[in-house]
Amino acid sequence: RKEVEQDPGPFNVPEGATVAFNCTYSNSASQSFFWYRQDCRKEPKLLMSVYSSGNEDGRFTAQLNRASQYISLLIRDSKLSDSATYLCVVSGNTGGFKTIFGAGTRLFVKA
Amino acid sequence: GAVVSQHPSWVICKSGTSVKIECRSLDFQATTMFWYRQFPKQSLMLMATSNEGSKATYEQGVEKDKFLINHASLTLSTLTVTSAHPEDSSFYICSAGSGAYNEQFFGPGTRLTVL
């Protein structure tokens, strides 16, 4: 089992759609959780951190379920500019932090 | 977010030469920096974790004598690909750790092509 698993992509959605990405992690001792966005041939950029209480930033909502070891990202009212690969990232606090990246889920938003 | 720079952004070299890539945290001090490699259409793969003033910790399968990492200051880490071969051609990305929740901020990456 991979340490961090994401939905296989790609997701093809029309503009304005709501899309949800799921991610599961295997290490119950994981401490920190993030969603990153990576555009083609570019570096990953932090989209948002994920907290147990859930957090929202505009059209983006992230949630964490520690009991199920599950993280989600919801994008509402999709824009063409949301097309990218979304990376689920999990980090621990052992010996400095070891961060594991999911393989990413590709999103295509079409007009 | 914090700013991380990387230099050069791209490099083309002949097989057998060595290439040095610099990673700098511009507006914060990074005690830990990370080096990743990404092949086309694949996910990021962590190569090594670099702590300021100490030896880097390499991931399994990464040759430490081939990928030399130096983290001499809190704002600079370097990766040297020694005796590069075409199979080393890849996108190399560094990141720096910052903040209480361990988020990482990435440099823009270096695209290495070995002929």
HADDOCK unambig.tbl for C-alpha pairs under 7 A between the chains (distance, minus, plus):
assign (segid A and resid 32 and name CA) (segid B and resid 101 and name CA) 5.95 0.50 0.50
assign (segid A and resid 32 and name CA) (segid B and resid 102 and name CA) 6.79 0.50 0.50
assign (segid A and resid 42 and name CA) (segid B and resid 108 and name CA) 6.55 0.50 0.50
assign (segid A and resid 43 and name CA) (segid B and resid 93 and name CA) 7.00 0.50 0.50
assign (segid A and resid 43 and name CA) (segid B and resid 106 and name CA) 6.38 0.50 0.50
assign (segid A and resid 43 and name CA) (segid B and resid 107 and name CA) 6.73 0.50 0.50
assign (segid A and resid 43 and name CA) (segid B and resid 108 and name CA) 5.23 0.50 0.50
assign (segid A and resid 43 and name CA) (segid B and resid 109 and name CA) 6.07 0.50 0.50
assign (segid A and resid 44 and name CA) (segid B and resid 106 and name CA) 6.49 0.50 0.50
assign (segid A and resid 45 and name CA) (segid B and resid 106 and name CA) 6.82 0.50 0.50
assign (segid A and resid 97 and name CA) (segid B and resid 102 and name CA) 6.96 0.50 0.50
assign (segid A and resid 101 and name CA) (segid B and resid 44 and name CA) 6.85 0.50 0.50
assign (segid A and resid 103 and name CA) (segid B and resid 43 and name CA) 4.78 0.50 0.50
assign (segid A and resid 104 and name CA) (segid B and resid 43 and name CA) 6.77 0.50 0.50
